Amino acid sequence: MNTRANQVLGIAVGLLVLLAVVAGVISTQQEPRTFSPGTPESTVQTYLQAVLDQDAQTAVALLGPDVGCTVDDFAHGHPAEPDRVVVTESSVRENSAQIHVDLVYGGGLFGGDSWSDQITFPLERSGDAWVISTMVWPYYGCEETP
């Protein structure tokens, strides 16, 4: 290859690296998405934040009456905190919903060495509110907590 071609190639690679760095910085500076109050997505978002904040009262208040979890169930431990939570899909019907989320751990600036847990939160309408109808995270079954 001649020197001119090497220079053009070097500039192109440099621009690509610069664009990747800018994209990474921008993605880490974005504000978290906030869902409209009263939606199933908002219920899941509030629940997850309550669990991560160790606010058992709020977390339990968002669970349906048939779930059977109590504030004491949440006092037994603190789950590993994900670096981010992404709602990947929402399926909402008149009285039921399923909210699919990825709990993403690790990854750093460019997302390398990350892993995720894919979780589906089933919800049901309870009056004017949405409640989580089956316990799925972090305890998956309150009777199994230590």
N, C-alpha and C positions, 0 to 999 in steps of 0.2 A: 504494500500500500504506500501511496505517496504521503508526504507530510501534510498536504492540504486535506486529504481525506481523514487522516488521523485527527486533525484539529476539529473538523466538522463533527466527527464521531465523539470526540471528547466534550465538545460543547453540548451536543445532544444528550449525552449521558449525564452531564452536570445539571442540565435543565430538568431532566427527569428526577434526579435525586432531590433537587430543590423543590420541585412540585410535590414530591412525596413527603418531604419534611413539612411544607406549608399545610398540606392536607391533614397530616397527623396533628399538628398544633391546633388547627381549626377544629378538628373533631373532638379534641380534649377540652376545648374552651366552650363548647356548646352547652347551653342550659338544659337541664333535664326536662323532658316533655311532661307537662301537667295535663291530666285528663279532666274533662268537665265533671263537676260534682254530680252525683246521682247516677253515674254510668257504672257498668260492671268493671271497666278498666280502672276507674277511680277507686272503687272498692279494693281491688287487688293492689293498686299502688299504695293506698293508705295502709292496708294490712302489712305489706312487705316493709314499709317504712317503720311501722309500729314494732314489728318483730326485730328489725335491725336496731331500733332505738331501745329495745327491751321494755317497751310500753305494753305490758301484758293486758292491761285493762282495755286499751283501744283494739288490740289484736283480737281478743276474745269477743268483743262487741261486734266484730265484723263476721263472726262465724254463725252459721245457722243453728237453730236449737237442737237439731239432731246430731250435730258433730260431737257433742259431749266433752269438749275441751274446757278446762277451767283456767283461771289465772295461775293456779298452782302448777299446772302442767307446763306453763311457759317459764316458770321460775327455775326449772331444772338445768338450764344451760343456755348457751348462746351459740347459734349456728355460725359457721364461717361466713364472713361478710363478703358478698360478691363485689367486684369492682364496678359492675354496672348490671342493670336489669333492662332487658329489651322485650317489649311486647311484640311478639312475632305474628300473632293472628288473633282475631276476635270473632267469635260466632255468637251472635245475640239473637234470641228469639223473644217472644212476648214475655214469658215467665222464666226463662232459663238462659244461661250463657256459659260459654267456655272461653277462657282467656288463656292463651298460650304465651309463656314467657321463657326467655333464656336467662339464667343466672350465670353471668360471665365472670370467671375468675382469672386473674393474671393477665398477661398480654402486653403490658407496658405501652409505650407510645404507639407502636405500629401493630399491636395485636399478636405478636409472636408468642409462642409458648403459652397460649391461653386455652382454657377448656370451659365447657359450659354444662349446666344441668338444664334440660328442657322439661318444663313443668306445665301441666294444664290445671288451671283452677276452675272447677265447676261452681257455678253460682246459680242461685234461684232468687226470684223476686219475693220479698217479704214486705207486704204493704207497699210503700213508696220507695223502699230501699232495696239494694242488692246485698245478699249475704253469701259467703262461701259455704257451699252445702256439704262438702267433704274435705276433711283435713288432709292436705297433701304436703305442705312444707311449713316449717322445717321438721315436724315430728311425725308426720305420716300416719299417726295413730296415737292418740294421747295415752292410751292404755299401755303403750310400749315405752313411755318416757321413764328414765331412771328415777 
